[in-house]
Structures are given as structure tokens and as C-alpha cells.
Amino acid sequence: MVWCENRERAFEYDFVRRAELEFAARMKCRRLLGQWAAREMKLTRDETASYCDELTKFTLRHPEEDALFTKLQADLRMRNVDTSKAELRSKNRELLERQFSRMAVPIWAQPY
């Protein structure tokens, strides 16, 4: 029975590791999405760093993607950049796929 317990622990460890990788990939994606939005809004380097930090904190408070896209769309509109939620979703998907491939997140953990 010892090997069963060891196997169970190994599966739990693997699950936790994969979840951590997925979380890290999603947070990096949010940061890249913030940098992209900052370029669209023509923010300075300091403003970009601040905006990306703000976006990361917002993501932790509001984990649903629709809230993120609503915030991004509102921020972009305040700077006279017209962007639809579909465009934001497309950009997010592109960045997320890039992050998953760079971080070698297993295929089963990828959202799309």
C-alpha cells in the first residue's frame, strides 16, 4: 500500500505544480496585455509599469475575464482608443497561447 500512497502524493504534487504554472502563465499574460494596452494608450514607461501593476491587482480581485476586458475597454476609451471586447479577447488568447508554449504548460491545462 505504500506505493499507492506514494503514487497519490506524486499525482497531487503534479497537479499543484501544473496549477502553479498555469497561474504564472495567466499573470504574465495579464502583464503583457497591460503593456499592449499601455502602448495603445501611448503611456510613458513609468505609467506603463504602474498600469500593469494595477491591472495585475485588478485581476486578482476580479478573476473573471469579462471584468478585465470591461476595464481595459473603459481605460482605452478614456484615451480615445476604440477597441471592442472581441479584439481584446483575441489579443488575450494570442498572448495566453504564447505564454503557455513558453512555459511548457501541459496541453490539458490550456484553456482553449
Secondary structure, 3 states (H helix, E strand, C coil): CHHHHHHHHHHHHHHHHHHHHHHHHHHHHHHHHHHHHHHHHCCCHHHHHHHHHHHHHHHHHCCCHHHHHHHHHHHHHHCCCCCCHHHHHHHHHHHHHHHHHHHCCCHHHCCC
